[in-house]
Amino acid sequence: MEYSDTKQVVDESFEFPVTHTAVLEQIGSTEITSPSGDSITIQEILAPVEEESYPSSDALYTAIIGNLDDTFIGRKYYDDRGGTAIGTEVEDEATVSF
């Protein structure tokens, strides 16, 4: 499934509160695909989580997205606001915008 579908799947799959074990049994094998095309299962995402249960869909969704790796954030250090990129020098101080 696409990353953007995660919230909908979580909302529709459970009645809350739900146990960590129930989540893994029901949707643990579901794969989430990153923008780069890599996939990871919900079970792999939630493996380091030590929660016994999730009181709401927001809590479960937050646990899932909070444990995704860097492949899900798009271009690292990208800024569409037109500033100077991190680690580069400004050539002409007159063109700097604050």
C-alpha positions in Angstrom: 0.0 0.0 0.0 1.1 3.6 -0.5 2.2 5.5 2.5 -0.7 7.9 2.1 -3.2 5.1 2.6 -1.9 4.2 6.0 -4.2 6.3 8.1 -7.3 5.0 6.2 -6.2 1.3 6.7 -5.6 1.9 10.5 -9.0 3.7 10.8 -10.9 0.9 9.0 -9.1 -2.1 10.4 -9.7 -1.8 14.1 -12.0 -0.9 17.0 -10.0 0.9 19.7 -8.3 0.2 22.0 -6.4 -2.6 20.3 -3.5 -4.6 21.4 -0.1 -4.6 19.8 -0.4 -8.4 19.1 -3.8 -7.9 17.4 -2.3 -5.2 15.1 0.5 -7.5 14.1 -1.9 -10.4 13.5 -4.3 -8.4 11.4 -2.1 -6.1 9.4 1.4 -7.0 10.3 2.2 -8.4 6.9 0.8 -5.3 5.1 3.6 -3.6 3.2 4.0 0.1 3.0 5.8 1.4 -0.1 8.2 4.4 0.1 8.4 7.1 -2.5 11.7 5.4 -3.7 9.8 2.1 -4.3 11.2 0.2 -1.3 8.7 -1.7 0.9 8.6 -2.5 4.6 5.9 -4.5 6.5 4.0 -3.0 9.4 5.4 -5.8 11.6 9.0 -4.6 10.7 8.0 -1.0 11.4 6.5 -1.8 14.8 9.1 -4.3 15.9 11.0 -1.8 18.1 7.8 -0.4 19.6 7.2 -1.5 23.2 3.5 -0.6 23.4 1.2 -3.2 24.7 -1.9 -1.5 23.2 -3.0 1.5 21.3 -5.9 3.6 22.7 -6.9 5.2 19.4 -6.3 5.1 15.7 -4.2 8.3 16.0 -1.9 6.5 18.5 -1.4 3.5 16.2 -0.9 5.7 13.1 1.7 7.8 15.0 3.5 4.7 16.1 3.7 3.5 12.5 4.8 6.7 10.9 7.1 7.6 13.7 9.1 4.5 13.1 9.5 4.8 9.3 13.0 5.1 8.1 14.6 7.9 6.0 13.4 6.4 2.6 9.9 7.8 3.5 10.9 11.5 3.9 11.6 12.3 0.2 14.6 14.3 -0.7 16.7 14.8 2.4 17.5 18.5 3.2 15.2 19.7 0.4 13.9 23.2 0.9 11.6 24.7 -1.7 11.8 28.1 -0.1 14.8 29.1 -2.1 17.4 29.5 0.7 21.0 28.4 0.7 21.4 24.7 1.0 23.0 23.4 4.2 26.8 23.1 3.8 27.1 25.6 0.9 28.6 29.0 1.0 26.9 32.2 -0.2 28.8 33.7 -3.1 27.2 37.1 -3.1 25.9 38.5 0.2 23.6 40.9 -1.7 21.4 38.0 -2.9 20.7 36.6 0.6 17.1 36.9 1.6 15.8 36.9 5.1 
